[in-house]
Amino acid sequence: MIQDALSKLPSGEPEFPSSPSELPDRVFQGYQRLIYREAGIYLAPTKKALLVGRLSRRLRELGGPSFGTYLRQVEEDAEERLRLLDAICTHETRFFREARHFEFLEQEVLPRWRAQGHPGSGARRVRAWSAGCSTGEEAFSLAMVLRLHLPAEEGWQIEIVATDLSTRILDRARQMLWPVERAQEIPTRYLKAFMLRGTGSQEGWMKAGPELRPLVRFQRLNLNDERYPTLGRFDLLFCRNVFIYFDAASKGRALDRLVDHLSPRGFLFVGHAESLGGLTQRVRLVQSTIYAPGLAG
Ligand SMILES: C[S@@+](CC[C@H](N)C(=O)[O-])C[C@H]1O[C@@H](n2cnc3c(N)ncnc32)[C@H](O)[C@@H]1O
């Protein structure tokens, strides 16, 4: 279908649109379909400038093929398709983003679990999933909060699975290193307890300390892929600021599979601008952007 659309391209397609308006609609629609099919991300027509802006650098690196030629290439080349998706996605993140979510854990959830000693599937075991983890700040914020409030000396086991669509971003996340300025985002008690200042070749970097590193496992996972491997049940499921560019249909489908992974005592956290209203009946609102399994009211 895309080939078809491209064969009808008006002659004289500019080799490299310098402004979004020069990108033919048919080519834009080809990208729109491919990105939606692959990642569930819906690029509204108003996102033409975003597409041009984010792909221009890659096209320059490749010697300046036209947007139409590059579209044909990504249709055939899975590796290059990953690069395209990586360029399109927003990876912005920070430690303790939306502090309210972590306060909810510190004040309401973890003291209760600790007292009960049996939060999820196994005694003294907590599983968390950071779905759409970007460079790992969310997963490591969770690791710090869980480790401090559920101490290893009391026998608590913590497992955090951190997944993302982008292989490039996961390579960065696996290093568990962040520019040292990012330390400002971390409350002092956690920073002192768990993070290390890099030295030598890691001067200027902050790294996750030895207590945290084994808690987090990174894995590539496309939330739009209906056949992604099941990861088991999670007590905490963070999927924040990932569905921003999904449309209602792709968001609803992805969400339904996410909810399958929620343990009966679990909580699902979404981004501050994301509401699940009308998308699923299988979770109930506990507080703004925090959900638990159960029938929506
Ligand atoms: C804006 S970041 C959010 C990071 C973190 N959750 C937070 O709230 O700070 C969104 C991440 O979702 C990932 N993403 C986008 N579409 C995805 C999909 N279909 N499957 C998995 N991850 C996806 C992107 O690669 C990006 O790293």
The ligand as an SDF file (V2000), in Angstrom:
LIG
                    3D

 27 29  0  0  0  0  0  0  0  0999 V2000
    8.7860   10.0990   27.6710 C   0  0  0  0  0  0  0  0  0  0  0  0
    9.5720    8.5580   28.0030 S   0  0  0  0  0  0  0  0  0  0  0  0
    8.9200    8.2360   29.6160 C   0  0  0  0  0  0  0  0  0  0  0  0
    9.9500    7.6230   30.5460 C   0  0  0  0  0  0  0  0  0  0  0  0
    9.4260    7.3560   31.9700 C   0  0  0  0  0  0  0  0  0  0  0  0
    8.3630    6.3840   31.9480 N   0  0  0  0  0  0  0  0  0  0  0  0
    8.9580    8.6320   32.6240 C   0  0  0  0  0  0  0  0  0  0  0  0
    7.7700    8.8440   32.8140 O   0  0  0  0  0  0  0  0  0  0  0  0
    9.8200    9.4640   32.9510 O   0  0  0  0  0  0  0  0  0  0  0  0
    8.6280    7.4600   26.9700 C   0  0  0  0  0  0  0  0  0  0  0  0
    9.3450    6.1520   26.6360 C   0  0  0  0  0  0  0  0  0  0  0  0
    8.3880    5.2370   26.0920 O   0  0  0  0  0  0  0  0  0  0  0  0
    9.0080    4.4900   25.0840 C   0  0  0  0  0  0  0  0  0  0  0  0
    7.9730    3.9500   24.1540 N   0  0  0  0  0  0  0  0  0  0  0  0
    7.2490    4.6240   23.2160 C   0  0  0  0  0  0  0  0  0  0  0  0
    6.4590    3.7740   22.5540 N   0  0  0  0  0  0  0  0  0  0  0  0
    6.6670    2.5430   23.0950 C   0  0  0  0  0  0  0  0  0  0  0  0
    6.1430    1.2460   22.8110 C   0  0  0  0  0  0  0  0  0  0  0  0
    5.2670    1.0280   21.8170 N   0  0  0  0  0  0  0  0  0  0  0  0
    6.5980    0.1950   23.5620 N   0  0  0  0  0  0  0  0  0  0  0  0
    7.5040    0.4010   24.5410 C   0  0  0  0  0  0  0  0  0  0  0  0
    8.0470    1.5960   24.8410 N   0  0  0  0  0  0  0  0  0  0  0  0
    7.6300    2.6580   24.1230 C   0  0  0  0  0  0  0  0  0  0  0  0
    9.9610    5.4860   24.4220 C   0  0  0  0  0  0  0  0  0  0  0  0
   11.0170    4.8260   23.7340 O   0  0  0  0  0  0  0  0  0  0  0  0
   10.4380    6.3350   25.6060 C   0  0  0  0  0  0  0  0  0  0  0  0
   11.6890    5.9100   26.0860 O   0  0  0  0  0  0  0  0  0  0  0  0
  1  2  1  0
  2  3  1  0
  2 10  1  0
  3  4  1  0
  4  5  1  0
  5  6  1  0
  5  7  1  0
  7  8  2  0
  7  9  1  0
 10 11  1  0
 11 12  1  0
 11 26  1  0
 12 13  1  0
 13 14  1  0
 13 24  1  0
 14 15  1  0
 14 23  1  0
 15 16  2  0
 16 17  1  0
 17 18  1  0
 17 23  2  0
 18 19  1  0
 18 20  2  0
 20 21  1  0
 21 22  2  0
 22 23  1  0
 24 25  1  0
 24 26  1  0
 26 27  1  0
M  CHG  2   2   1   9  -1
M  END
$$$$
